[in-house]
Amino acid sequence: MKRILAPLLFGLIGAAILVALGTWQMQRLDWKRGILAEIDDRIAGTPAPLPRMISPSDQKYMPVTLTGTIEDKALFVLVSAKVVGAGWRVISAMTTADGRRVLLDRGFVPVADKSAPPRPDPVTVLGNLHWPDDRNASTPDNDEAKNTWFARDIARMAEVLDTEPLLVIARDITPPDPGLTVLPVDSAGIPNDHLQYAITWYSLAVVWLLMTGALIWRRSKED
């Protein structure tokens, strides 16, 4: 009995720790789902005019509506869209009816169609304010000479297009942009891996118990 007591205690304590970690991840999963539900509700909320005072932490995903004209010049951000593959996000300057100039993410065109149709007539845009975090350690530098961007760097784009450092991602443009598909902001790109983590911890607990059982069985046979 003494020979199996130590591995038994070790196995039970280890399994308990792993189960606790899995349970903690399940709690984090519920928390993250609540956060994502709040973001989805905010995205789909009642649109408001562009705010005068800008606060990225408070206004991220804020639904807005604006009317104005879209300028011909555009910046192209290389992205990959589901099903259709590689393409460009088209970012243009928009001058609103009250004279403000902001960045407008008009949507997606295929990689072979690097163009932005001119919009001389007024349009109405329903969209969301966003401060995207596209850049990480592996993101290449933008090639401005070739108008190839790898991240929506709002500050630099605003300098190039002479706008406020404010980005609206279109959900709907009326009349619609010919040849462009809007890529509205949503919560799908926000990581939520807590379920996978929980499954990993619970699986390790099962493996730990099986290994403990095998060790105890082997020691019992040695008596």
DOKE-137939 format. One line per field, with one value per residue: residue in one letter; x, z, y of N, C-alpha, C, O in turn. Coordinates in pm, 1 decimal. Atoms other than C-alpha are relative to their C-alpha. Example, Ala and Ser with C-alpha at 12.3 -4.5 7.8 and 13.67 -1.06 7.14 Angstrom:
res: (A:S)
n.px: (89.0:-82.0)
n.pz: (0.0:-6.0)
n.py: (-119.0:-119.0)
ca.px: (1230.0:1367.0)
ca.pz: (780.0:714.0)
ca.py: (-450.0:-106.0)
c.px: (90.0:-77.0)
c.pz: (0.0:73.0)
c.py: (120.0:109.0)
o.px: (193.6:-26.1)
o.pz: (66.5:89.9)
o.py: (118.1:219.8)
% end
This chain:
res: (M:K:R:I:L:A:P:L:L:F:G:L:I:G:A:A:I:L:V:A:L:G:T:W:Q:M:Q:R:L:D:W:K:R:G:I:L:A:E:I:D:D:R:I:A:G:T:P:A:P:L:P:R:M:I:S:P:S:D:Q:K:Y:M:P:V:T:L:T:G:T:I:E:D:K:A:L:F:V:L:V:S:A:K:V:V:G:A:G:W:R:V:I:S:A:M:T:T:A:D:G:R:R:V:L:L:D:R:G:F:V:P:V:A:D:K:S:A:P:P:R:P:D:P:V:T:V:L:G:N:L:H:W:P:D:D:R:N:A:S:T:P:D:N:D:E:A:K:N:T:W:F:A:R:D:I:A:R:M:A:E:V:L:D:T:E:P:L:L:V:I:A:R:D:I:T:P:P:D:P:G:L:T:V:L:P:V:D:S:A:G:I:P:N:D:H:L:Q:Y:A:I:T:W:Y:S:L:A:V:V:W:L:L:M:T:G:A:L:I:W:R:R:S:K:E:D)
n.px: (81.8:-86.7:-65.3:92.5:61.9:-61.9:47.1:143.7:19.5:-58.0:90.1:125.5:-26.6:-26.8:125.0:85.3:-51.2:33.9:144.8:25.2:-39.3:104.0:119.2:-27.8:14.5:142.8:49.8:-47.6:79.2:126.6:-30.6:-31.5:123.9:73.8:-65.2:29.3:141.3:8.5:-55.8:97.2:112.3:-47.1:-16.5:131.6:82.3:54.8:-110.4:0.1:-93.6:-139.6:-25.6:-96.2:-109.8:-38.0:-50.5:-2.9:37.7:144.4:76.4:-28.4:118.4:117.3:66.8:15.6:50.7:-51.8:27.3:-103.4:-57.0:-120.7:-100.8:-48.0:-121.3:24.6:-110.6:37.8:-54.8:5.5:68.6:54.8:140.3:47.9:54.4:-52.4:-145.6:-73.0:57.7:-37.2:92.5:-11.4:15.3:6.1:42.2:138.5:32.6:139.4:81.7:-36.5:-137.1:-103.1:-66.2:-32.0:-34.0:111.5:-29.0:112.4:24.6:-97.1:-5.7:-96.1:-138.5:-29.7:76.1:-46.2:57.9:108.4:85.2:25.3:136.3:17.7:129.7:9.9:40.0:29.0:-74.0:25.7:-120.9:-43.5:-133.8:-86.8:-144.1:-46.0:-136.0:-41.0:-146.0:-71.2:-144.6:-31.3:62.7:-99.3:20.0:80.9:-71.4:82.6:-30.8:84.3:133.6:29.8:-1.9:17.4:76.9:72.8:-66.2:90.4:-69.8:-72.4:97.9:60.5:-96.7:-7.7:125.0:35.7:127.3:-9.2:-37.9:126.0:35.3:134.4:8.6:135.8:90.7:87.6:-20.4:114.0:4.1:-113.7:-123.8:-6.7:-119.8:-53.9:80.6:-30.1:-47.6:34.7:-66.5:76.1:-78.8:-52.2:-145.9:-50.7:-30.8:70.3:-53.4:8.5:53.9:-110.8:-88.8:66.5:-7.3:-139.6:-25.9:75.6:-63.5:-122.1:40.1:30.4:-127.4:-71.8:59.0:-33.5:-140.1:-6.8:53.5:-97.1:-111.7:46.3:17.8:-132.7:-58.8:71.1:-45.8:-134.9:6.7)
n.pz: (0.0:-7.6:128.5:94.4:-60.3:53.3:136.2:-1.1:-42.2:104.8:114.2:-30.6:-11.0:134.7:76.3:-55.1:50.9:141.8:9.8:-42.2:110.9:101.6:-48.5:10.2:140.1:31.3:-54.7:90.8:122.7:-24.1:-6.1:134.1:77.2:-40.9:61.5:143.8:16.7:-17.0:121.1:108.6:-24.4:27.9:145.3:65.0:-67.6:77.1:45.2:-41.2:80.7:-41.5:-121.7:9.3:-88.5:34.1:-110.0:53.4:-97.4:-22.4:124.8:87.9:51.2:-4.5:130.5:43.7:134.4:53.8:140.6:59.1:125.9:-11.4:93.6:95.0:-46.5:-98.3:-48.5:14.3:-106.8:41.1:-97.6:51.8:-36.9:8.4:125.9:121.1:-6.0:-17.2:60.7:-56.7:-64.0:64.0:-96.8:67.2:-80.0:21.0:-51.2:-42.8:36.0:-84.1:27.1:-63.7:87.1:-77.2:76.6:20.7:49.4:90.8:21.6:54.3:142.0:22.1:9.6:138.2:34.8:-92.1:47.7:-81.8:87.5:-50.1:-47.4:-3.6:-56.6:-143.6:-45.7:-143.3:-52.7:-132.3:-33.6:-139.3:-30.1:-39.5:-9.4:16.0:-40.8:107.1:7.7:-102.9:22.4:132.0:105.9:75.5:12.1:114.8:118.3:42.4:139.1:83.3:-58.8:-57.0:-145.3:-66.0:-121.7:3.7:-92.1:11.8:-6.9:125.2:107.6:-12.6:54.2:145.6:62.7:-58.1:-70.3:-143.2:-27.7:-38.9:102.3:2.2:81.6:55.0:-0.3:115.4:71.6:88.4:84.6:-28.1:77.2:102.2:-0.5:-135.1:-98.3:-132.5:-102.4:-124.5:-121.6:-83.4:-109.3:40.2:-2.0:-136.2:-44.5:-114.9:2.2:-135.1:4.4:37.1:-115.7:-100.9:45.6:-18.1:-142.3:-40.5:62.8:-76.0:-127.1:27.9:25.6:-128.6:-79.5:62.9:-29.6:-142.6:-15.8:53.2:-94.2:-119.3:38.0:13.2:-132.3:-70.8:50.7:-49.8:-137.9)
n.py: (-120.1:-116.7:-20.5:-63.8:-118.7:-122.4:-29.3:-26.1:-138.6:-84.2:4.5:-67.6:-143.7:-50.0:-1.3:-105.5:-128.1:-9.7:-21.9:-138.2:-87.1:12.4:-68.7:-143.8:-37.8:-2.8:-125.9:-103.1:11.9:-69.5:-143.3:-49.4:-0.2:-119.0:-115.2:1.9:-34.7:-144.9:-62.1:18.3:-91.8:-136.3:-13.8:-4.6:-99.1:-112.3:-85.8:-140.0:-79.8:7.8:-77.5:-109.5:36.5:137.1:82.1:137.6:103.4:-4.8:-6.3:113.3:70.7:-87.0:-12.5:-138.7:-23.3:-124.8:-27.5:-83.7:47.0:81.1:-47.8:100.9:66.4:105.7:81.5:140.6:84.2:140.8:84.3:124.9:15.3:137.0:51.4:-62.3:-2.8:-125.9:-119.1:-129.6:-92.8:-130.3:-108.7:-130.1:-114.9:-41.9:-132.7:3.7:-116.3:-113.5:-40.7:81.4:97.7:119.5:119.4:92.4:134.5:21.3:141.1:95.0:34.8:108.1:-45.0:-39.2:-120.3:-103.5:-125.6:-54.0:-80.2:-134.4:-24.4:-145.4:-36.4:26.7:132.9:13.7:114.7:56.6:75.6:3.4:-47.7:110.4:-21.5:138.9:35.9:91.2:17.2:74.6:5.1:55.9:-78.7:-78.9:-144.5:-40.6:-47.9:-112.4:-34.1:85.4:-3.5:130.7:-10.9:129.8:-25.1:-126.8:-92.0:-114.5:-128.7:-24.1:-14.1:-132.2:-96.0:14.4:-44.0:-129.4:12.4:25.5:139.0:63.0:98.8:57.8:121.0:-0.5:115.3:-19.4:-125.5:-25.0:119.7:88.7:-11.2:105.2:82.4:18.6:72.2:-54.1:93.4:-70.2:43.3:93.5:57.5:130.9:1.7:-11.5:137.1:58.6:136.3:56.7:136.8:87.9:9.8:83.4:138.6:44.2:27.3:117.9:116.5:27.7:60.9:140.6:66.7:5.2:107.4:128.0:27.5:32.8:135.2:95.6:8.5:73.0:141.6:59.9:17.0:105.7:126.9:26.6:50.5)
ca.px: (0.0:281.4:431.6:118.0:14.8:264.1:181.6:-189.8:-173.4:50.1:-189.2:-502.0:-347.0:-215.0:-549.9:-731.4:-505.7:-563.1:-940.4:-933.3:-748.8:-1006.5:-1290.9:-1125.5:-1108.1:-1479.3:-1549.3:-1334.5:-1533.1:-1860.0:-1698.2:-1565.2:-1900.7:-2060.0:-1804.2:-1860.3:-2237.9:-2194.6:-1976.3:-2231.8:-2509.6:-2300.0:-2216.1:-2583.4:-2703.4:-2879.0:-2642.3:-2548.8:-2373.5:-1995.0:-1879.6:-1695.3:-1484.1:-1290.7:-1232.6:-1115.6:-1165.5:-1528.3:-1625.2:-1481.4:-1751.5:-1982.8:-2245.2:-2254.2:-2423.6:-2284.2:-2356.8:-2099.7:-1874.7:-1598.5:-1276.4:-1116.3:-781.4:-771.7:-530.6:-522.8:-469.3:-380.4:-614.4:-760.7:-1137.3:-1318.5:-1412.6:-1280.7:-920.3:-672.7:-782.7:-773.0:-953.5:-1021.4:-968.3:-1074.7:-1120.4:-1480.0:-1587.8:-1908.0:-2192.7:-2068.9:-1714.1:-1532.5:-1283.2:-1256.8:-1121.0:-1376.9:-1318.6:-1534.3:-1493.5:-1317.4:-1206.0:-1026.6:-648.5:-648.2:-881.1:-678.2:-909.1:-1159.8:-1456.1:-1496.1:-1801.3:-1869.7:-2230.8:-2327.7:-2360.3:-2498.8:-2285.2:-2392.7:-2088.6:-1893.0:-1600.8:-1302.8:-941.2:-815.8:-506.6:-384.1:-12.0:201.6:569.1:549.6:355.5:567.7:618.6:372.3:496.7:350.4:528.4:328.0:20.1:36.4:-51.9:-34.3:-218.4:-475.2:-239.1:-491.7:-251.0:-37.0:-335.5:-488.7:-168.3:-158.6:-524.5:-536.4:-820.1:-896.1:-742.1:-1087.8:-1187.2:-1542.9:-1588.2:-1889.3:-2176.9:-2383.9:-2323.0:-2619.8:-2600.9:-2370.5:-2011.3:-1996.6:-1751.9:-1687.2:-1812.1:-1844.8:-1657.9:-1842.9:-1682.8:-1792.7:-1673.8:-1573.2:-1208.5:-1179.6:-1002.3:-1202.2:-996.3:-1104.8:-1305.7:-1001.4:-789.8:-1048.0:-1059.9:-678.8:-666.0:-942.7:-771.9:-444.9:-628.2:-757.1:-410.2:-260.8:-506.0:-441.6:-67.2:-115.2:-330.6:-70.0:204.6:-0.4:-88.9:276.3:384.9:111.0:241.3:587.0:466.9)
ca.pz: (0.0:82.2:-263.7:-440.4:-194.7:-323.3:-695.8:-611.5:-424.9:-692.1:-964.9:-791.2:-707.3:-1062.9:-1214.8:-980.9:-1089.7:-1457.4:-1408.4:-1223.4:-1514.1:-1756.4:-1543.0:-1527.6:-1907.5:-1926.5:-1700.5:-1926.4:-2224.6:-2071.4:-1998.6:-2355.2:-2505.8:-2303.2:-2430.7:-2792.5:-2748.9:-2622.4:-2923.6:-3164.4:-2999.5:-3026.5:-3392.7:-3481.1:-3268.8:-3381.0:-3597.9:-3493.3:-3666.7:-3658.1:-3311.5:-3273.1:-2980.7:-3061.2:-2799.3:-2951.2:-2628.5:-2596.1:-2963.4:-3108.1:-3315.5:-3276.3:-3556.6:-3757.1:-4063.6:-4289.5:-4625.3:-4860.0:-5156.0:-5198.2:-5357.4:-5651.7:-5486.5:-5287.3:-5081.5:-5118.7:-4827.0:-4915.1:-4737.8:-4776.9:-4778.1:-4719.1:-5031.3:-5281.4:-5158.2:-5189.0:-5265.3:-5157.0:-4900.3:-5062.9:-4836.2:-4967.9:-4828.1:-4780.9:-4744.0:-4544.2:-4603.6:-4313.6:-4449.7:-4247.3:-4416.2:-4284.9:-4399.9:-4547.7:-4581.0:-4887.2:-4908.3:-5106.5:-5466.3:-5605.6:-5618.7:-5999.9:-5990.1:-5807.0:-5878.5:-5706.3:-5905.4:-5877.7:-5689.9:-5789.9:-5665.6:-5297.5:-5115.8:-4778.9:-4570.5:-4281.3:-4101.8:-3782.0:-3635.4:-3590.1:-3483.9:-3629.5:-3498.1:-3826.7:-3760.0:-3572.7:-3562.5:-3897.1:-4089.0:-4372.4:-4409.1:-4639.2:-4992.4:-5042.6:-5376.0:-5519.9:-5313.1:-5143.2:-4775.3:-4538.5:-4248.4:-4200.5:-4032.6:-3962.7:-3870.3:-4182.0:-4412.7:-4278.4:-4362.2:-4716.3:-4787.9:-4580.0:-4351.0:-3984.1:-3825.7:-3816.7:-4001.5:-4090.7:-4212.5:-4443.0:-4379.9:-4658.1:-4920.6:-5104.4:-5402.0:-5378.7:-5496.5:-5832.1:-5818.9:-5443.2:-5171.7:-4830.5:-4548.5:-4242.0:-3902.6:-3685.4:-3388.5:-3592.4:-3601.1:-3223.5:-3084.4:-2851.8:-2795.3:-2439.1:-2535.2:-2707.2:-2402.3:-2171.3:-2382.0:-2373.2:-1992.6:-1945.0:-2190.6:-2003.6:-1680.5:-1837.1:-1966.9:-1625.6:-1452.4:-1705.9:-1654.7:-1278.4:-1303.1:-1518.5:-1269.3:-974.9:-1159.2:-1241.2:-883.5:-752.8:-975.0:-827.9:-479.1)
ca.py: (0.0:239.8:189.0:310.6:582.9:841.3:801.0:790.7:1122.3:1271.9:1159.8:1287.8:1624.4:1667.2:1572.7:1811.3:2097.2:2018.9:1997.5:2330.0:2488.6:2350.1:2481.8:2823.5:2827.9:2742.5:3039.8:3255.1:3121.4:3243.8:3580.6:3613.7:3518.5:3795.1:4045.6:3937.4:3963.5:4320.4:4403.4:4255.4:4457.3:4773.7:4711.8:4664.5:4957.1:5272.9:5478.8:5830.8:6121.5:6132.6:6237.3:6566.1:6451.3:6134.3:5863.5:5531.7:5336.5:5451.3:5474.2:5153.4:4978.2:5279.2:5274.3:5596.3:5736.2:6007.3:6166.1:6313.4:6249.6:5992.7:6112.9:5934.2:5860.6:5537.5:5332.0:4953.9:4715.8:4356.3:4113.0:3766.7:3722.3:3394.3:3197.6:3455.0:3463.2:3750.2:4101.8:4463.4:4669.6:5003.8:5305.0:5644.9:5993.0:6099.5:6461.1:6483.2:6726.5:6940.3:6957.6:6692.4:6463.1:6107.5:5771.7:5533.7:5159.7:5101.7:4724.7:4454.1:4405.0:4096.3:4109.5:4138.7:4440.8:4703.1:4993.8:5216.4:5348.0:5726.4:5851.4:6213.7:6206.0:6218.3:5886.2:5784.2:5550.8:5333.1:5199.8:5164.3:5351.0:5125.0:5138.6:4807.5:4635.3:4486.2:4508.6:4256.2:4161.1:3978.1:4244.2:4392.5:4763.7:4936.0:4997.5:5343.0:5392.7:5101.7:5183.5:4845.5:4854.6:4560.5:4719.6:4991.4:5234.3:5507.1:5785.1:5742.0:5692.3:6011.4:6197.7:6059.5:6136.3:6454.9:6347.6:6324.6:6011.1:5856.4:5540.1:5439.6:5082.9:5070.0:4832.4:4980.6:5247.7:5401.0:5398.8:5094.9:5097.5:4913.6:4623.5:4647.0:4415.7:4575.7:4401.7:4528.1:4512.5:4219.5:4017.9:3712.1:3814.2:3851.6:3542.7:3319.1:3004.7:2929.9:2619.5:2467.3:2547.7:2387.9:2071.7:2055.6:2081.6:1822.8:1588.1:1623.1:1538.7:1216.1:1126.4:1207.7:971.9:695.5:726.2:726.2:415.3:242.2:327.2:202.9:-118.9:-181.3:-123.7:-349.8:-628.1:-588.0:-677.7)
c.px: (85.9:61.2:-90.9:-60.5:56.1:-44.5:-149.4:-29.2:50.3:-93.7:-128.8:19.4:24.1:-126.4:-92.3:44.0:-38.9:-149.0:-34.9:35.4:-103.0:-127.0:17.4:-14.3:-147.1:-65.0:42.5:-79.0:-133.4:21.3:22.7:-125.1:-85.8:57.1:-34.1:-145.7:-19.8:52.6:-98.1:-118.9:40.4:12.6:-134.9:-91.9:-49.0:112.6:-19.5:88.8:143.0:21.9:101.9:123.0:29.6:60.1:-0.1:-46.6:-151.0:-80.3:30.2:-128.0:-125.8:-64.8:-23.7:-63.1:49.7:-32.1:108.6:49.0:130.3:99.2:53.6:120.6:-32.7:130.6:-47.0:75.5:-16.6:-59.2:-38.6:-141.7:-41.4:-61.3:70.6:151.5:56.8:-69.3:44.5:-116.8:25.6:-31.0:5.7:-29.3:-144.2:-18.5:-148.8:-71.4:34.9:149.1:109.8:56.4:45.4:40.7:-122.5:52.1:-119.7:-31.1:112.5:-11.3:100.6:139.7:35.2:-67.6:33.7:-46.5:-111.7:-86.4:-23.8:-146.1:-24.7:-130.1:-3.9:-46.9:-32.5:64.1:-51.8:120.1:30.1:138.4:84.9:144.2:65.0:144.9:52.1:146.5:51.6:146.6:36.6:-60.8:105.5:-29.6:-84.6:90.5:-83.2:24.8:-87.4:-144.8:-44.4:20.0:-27.4:-74.8:-71.0:57.3:-69.7:75.2:70.3:-96.8:-65.5:94.2:0.9:-123.5:-51.6:-138.9:23.9:46.2:-119.1:-44.6:-142.8:3.6:-144.6:-69.8:-93.2:31.6:-113.7:23.4:126.3:118.9:3.8:132.5:61.0:-98.8:35.7:45.4:-26.9:74.4:-91.8:93.9:65.9:151.5:60.4:24.6:-84.0:35.1:-16.4:-56.4:109.9:96.9:-60.6:7.5:140.9:27.8:-74.9:61.0:128.5:-31.8:-30.1:129.4:78.7:-53.2:32.4:145.1:18.6:-50.7:96.9:117.0:-39.5:-15.5:134.9:64.8:-69.1:44.2:139.1:-1.2:-3.0)
c.pz: (0.0:-135.9:-99.6:56.0:-61.3:-143.2:-7.2:37.5:-108.2:-120.0:24.2:8.7:-138.5:-82.9:48.7:-51.0:-146.6:-20.6:39.3:-110.3:-112.8:39.4:-6.6:-144.2:-42.9:54.7:-87.8:-131.5:15.9:2.5:-139.6:-87.3:35.0:-63.0:-148.8:-27.3:15.4:-123.8:-116.1:16.0:-32.9:-150.8:-68.2:60.9:-93.1:-42.0:42.4:-95.5:50.4:126.2:-25.7:84.6:-20.4:121.8:-45.8:98.9:21.1:-128.0:-96.6:-29.2:-0.6:-137.9:-33.8:-138.4:-45.2:-148.8:-52.8:-130.2:27.3:-106.3:-86.3:53.3:107.9:38.7:3.6:103.0:-40.6:112.2:-66.8:52.2:-17.9:-137.3:-121.3:1.4:13.0:-71.4:74.9:75.0:-60.3:102.9:-74.6:101.2:-35.0:62.6:32.2:-38.0:84.7:-7.0:68.0:-101.4:85.8:-94.5:-9.2:-56.3:-83.2:-23.8:-75.0:-151.5:-17.4:-27.6:-141.6:-40.0:99.0:-50.9:94.1:-88.2:59.2:40.0:9.2:65.2:149.4:28.8:148.3:48.3:138.2:34.0:147.9:12.8:45.8:3.4:-8.6:41.7:-99.3:7.7:117.4:-40.6:-139.6:-115.2:-74.8:6.6:-123.7:-113.7:-60.1:-145.5:-95.9:49.2:44.1:150.7:58.5:132.3:-16.1:108.8:-8.8:-4.1:-132.4:-117.4:2.7:-52.5:-152.5:-67.9:57.0:63.4:150.6:20.4:54.5:-113.5:20.7:-91.6:-45.3:22.9:-120.9:-59.2:-100.6:-79.5:21.0:-90.5:-105.5:7.8:135.4:86.4:137.9:93.1:135.9:119.5:75.3:104.8:-38.3:9.3:138.1:55.1:121.3:4.2:133.0:0.1:-36.0:116.5:106.8:-38.5:18.8:145.3:46.4:-59.4:73.4:134.6:-18.0:-22.4:129.8:86.6:-58.2:28.8:146.2:24.7:-49.9:94.8:124.6:-31.1:-9.5:135.2:80.4:-44.3:52.3:144.1:4.7)
c.py: (126.0:31.7:70.0:128.2:128.4:28.0:27.8:145.1:96.6:6.8:76.3:152.0:60.7:9.0:110.8:137.4:18.4:23.1:143.7:98.4:-5.8:73.2:151.3:47.5:1.5:126.8:117.3:-2.8:73.0:151.5:56.1:3.1:120.5:126.0:7.7:36.0:150.9:72.7:-11.5:94.2:143.0:23.2:21.9:105.6:110.5:93.3:145.0:78.7:-19.0:82.8:110.2:-27.8:-148.3:-69.5:-145.2:-105.9:-5.1:-15.9:-113.7:-77.0:87.6:10.0:146.8:2.2:135.9:9.2:92.3:-59.0:-74.5:45.0:-114.3:-76.4:-101.8:-67.0:-144.6:-83.7:-145.8:-84.2:-131.4:-14.8:-146.2:-25.8:61.3:12.7:140.1:114.2:124.2:60.4:137.4:108.4:132.9:109.3:33.3:136.8:3.2:129.9:121.9:32.1:-78.9:-99.2:-117.4:-112.8:-90.5:-131.4:-43.1:-147.1:-67.7:-9.1:-112.8:53.5:46.4:130.8:111.0:135.8:40.8:88.6:138.1:17.3:150.6:44.7:-31.4:-142.6:8.3:-129.2:-35.0:-85.8:5.3:61.1:-117.2:47.9:-137.4:-16.7:-103.4:-38.9:-82.6:-9.2:-48.8:79.4:81.3:148.4:29.3:48.4:113.6:37.6:-80.5:-3.8:-140.0:9.5:-137.7:12.7:133.2:90.8:135.0:132.3:32.1:16.1:137.4:108.0:-3.7:57.1:132.0:-3.7:1.7:-144.9:-78.9:-90.7:-49.3:-120.9:-16.5:-133.6:6.4:136.8:15.2:128.1:-85.2:26.8:-110.0:-75.5:-23.1:-76.7:51.8:-112.8:63.6:-56.8:-96.4:-57.9:-131.5:-7.3:11.8:-139.7:-41.3:-148.8:-72.2:-142.2:-99.2:-19.0:-91.1:-147.0:-55.2:-35.4:-124.8:-127.6:-37.7:-63.0:-148.2:-78.7:-17.4:-114.6:-137.4:-38.0:-36.2:-141.7:-105.5:-17.7:-78.7:-148.4:-70.2:-23.1:-108.0:-138.2:-36.8:-53.2:-153.0)
o.px: (53.2:86.8:-42.4:-124.1:-19.7:-88.2:-194.6:-108.5:-14.9:-115.3:-175.4:-62.4:-29.4:-149.1:-159.3:-39.1:-81.9:-188.1:-120.5:-35.4:-135.7:-189.6:-76.1:-66.7:-186.3:-154.5:-35.2:-102.6:-174.8:-58.7:-29.2:-142.3:-150.9:-17.3:-66.5:-175.9:-99.1:-4.6:-119.1:-167.5:-39.1:-26.5:-146.8:-211.6:-21.8:187.3:-131.7:164.2:165.1:-23.2:190.6:235.7:-60.3:150.9:-101.9:-114.3:-206.2:-196.1:-23.8:-203.4:-233.9:3.8:-68.6:-60.9:53.8:-44.2:150.6:-18.8:205.0:64.4:42.0:129.4:-115.9:227.8:-164.1:198.5:-128.1:-10.5:-20.5:-164.3:8.4:-126.1:117.2:211.7:-3.1:-135.6:141.0:-230.3:140.3:-141.8:105.2:-73.7:-184.1:17.8:-232.5:-9.1:14.7:201.6:226.7:-12.5:124.7:17.0:-194.8:112.1:-223.9:-142.5:227.2:-121.1:195.7:157.0:120.8:-38.9:-49.7:29.4:-167.7:-39.1:-50.4:-235.5:-20.2:-139.9:68.7:-129.0:11.0:45.1:-63.9:155.1:-54.4:225.4:37.2:186.3:102.1:227.0:65.3:186.1:12.2:189.7:143.8:-43.2:180.9:-140.7:-75.6:191.2:-162.7:-65.8:-128.3:-226.9:-156.0:131.8:-103.3:-102.0:-24.9:1.1:-39.4:46.5:60.1:-75.6:-90.6:49.8:0.6:-113.3:-157.6:-227.4:137.6:18.3:-118.8:-60.9:-180.6:42.6:-235.0:-12.1:-138.6:47.3:-138.0:41.5:230.6:104.9:2.8:239.4:155.4:-220.3:151.1:-4.1:64.0:112.7:-213.2:212.2:132.2:206.7:182.6:-69.0:-105.8:-41.9:46.0:-17.1:119.5:146.7:9.3:37.2:158.4:85.1:-17.8:65.3:156.6:44.1:7.2:147.3:138.7:24.7:58.4:174.5:97.6:9.1:111.6:165.7:36.8:22.6:150.0:127.1:-6.0:42.1:179.4:99.1:-8.5)
o.pz: (-66.9:-166.8:-192.1:-17.5:-95.2:-171.3:-91.6:-28.4:-140.0:-176.5:-63.6:-41.5:-170.2:-152.3:-31.8:-83.1:-187.0:-107.9:-22.6:-131.9:-173.1:-44.1:-40.0:-168.8:-125.7:-8.3:-112.0:-191.9:-73.6:-51.7:-173.1:-167.1:-51.8:-108.1:-199.9:-126.1:-57.2:-167.3:-189.9:-81.7:-88.4:-201.9:-159.2:32.0:-213.1:43.2:55.5:-172.2:161.7:133.4:-110.0:41.5:-12.5:186.4:-34.0:59.5:47.1:-123.4:-207.1:62.1:-33.6:-234.8:50.4:-211.5:33.6:-218.1:14.6:-193.0:119.1:-224.0:-50.9:35.4:195.1:-36.9:29.6:107.5:-65.8:225.3:-187.2:173.1:-106.4:-195.7:-208.2:-104.6:76.0:-173.4:151.2:27.4:-71.0:156.0:-140.0:212.9:-151.4:178.2:-56.2:-78.8:40.9:77.1:55.1:-193.0:178.5:-215.1:88.7:-163.8:-29.8:-64.2:-70.7:-207.2:60.4:-69.3:-158.2:-146.7:179.9:-112.2:167.1:-135.6:178.8:-18.9:118.7:112.9:195.7:-43.7:218.5:-10.8:225.3:-41.2:229.6:-70.9:115.5:-75.9:94.1:30.1:-66.5:-48.0:232.3:-136.0:-190.2:-231.1:-11.7:39.2:-224.3:-90.6:-151.6:-213.3:-200.4:-2.1:16.4:199.5:2.6:199.3:-87.6:217.4:-96.4:-88.0:-183.8:-202.7:-102.0:-112.8:-217.8:-172.0:17.4:26.9:197.6:-64.1:168.3:-227.1:129.9:-207.8:36.8:5.5:-173.1:13.3:-181.5:-21.3:60.2:-201.6:-68.6:9.2:146.5:74.0:179.9:85.5:197.9:121.6:79.6:109.5:44.6:34.7:151.7:61.6:213.9:-40.7:155.6:83.9:24.5:140.0:166.8:45.6:57.8:174.1:118.3:6.2:94.9:182.9:65.6:32.9:153.8:146.0:16.1:57.3:179.6:100.6:11.8:113.9:173.3:49.8:36.2:158.2:158.7:34.8:51.9:192.2:113.0)
o.py: (224.1:148.1:135.2:203.7:219.3:139.6:105.2:212.4:196.0:114.0:149.0:229.2:166.9:108.1:175.5:222.3:126.4:100.6:206.9:196.8:96.4:138.5:224.0:156.2:83.8:183.2:209.6:101.8:146.7:227.8:162.6:95.3:178.5:213.2:114.9:103.0:210.8:172.7:84.8:151.2:218.8:128.1:103.9:107.1:110.1:141.3:193.9:18.8:-66.8:197.1:96.2:-3.4:-232.0:-17.2:-213.4:-200.9:-112.0:-57.3:-116.3:-110.6:38.7:42.9:224.6:-96.9:230.4:-91.8:186.3:-140.4:-40.7:54.6:-231.6:-197.9:-77.1:-66.6:-172.0:-84.3:-191.5:-81.8:-149.4:-13.1:-215.8:61.1:-12.3:29.4:227.3:95.5:121.9:58.9:181.0:115.5:164.1:82.7:30.8:158.6:-14.7:227.9:235.1:105.0:-42.3:-144.0:-100.8:-105.7:-109.3:-134.2:-81.1:-180.5:-23.3:-11.5:-121.2:168.0:133.4:185.1:151.6:210.9:-41.0:191.9:149.5:-43.5:206.7:157.8:-119.3:-198.8:99.5:-235.4:51.1:-176.8:42.0:37.3:-206.7:132.1:-194.2:74.3:-221.3:-141.3:-62.5:55.5:-15.6:41.9:155.4:190.0:-41.1:115.3:92.1:86.1:-29.8:-79.9:-183.9:26.4:-216.9:-87.0:222.1:105.0:216.0:217.8:143.5:102.3:196.9:205.7:100.7:122.2:180.5:73.7:2.4:-230.0:-125.7:-46.0:-91.7:-109.9:-31.8:-241.0:-95.4:235.1:-74.3:235.0:-32.8:77.9:-227.4:-14.5:-101.3:-61.1:43.0:-225.3:118.8:-173.8:-76.7:-24.3:-193.8:-114.3:8.1:-219.4:36.8:-233.7:-175.9:-223.4:-206.0:-129.1:-172.7:-231.9:-170.6:-140.5:-206.8:-231.6:-155.5:-147.0:-230.5:-187.2:-122.1:-189.2:-232.1:-154.1:-124.5:-218.0:-210.9:-129.1:-162.2:-232.9:-183.5:-126.8:-178.9:-232.5:-153.1:-105.9:-211.4)
% end
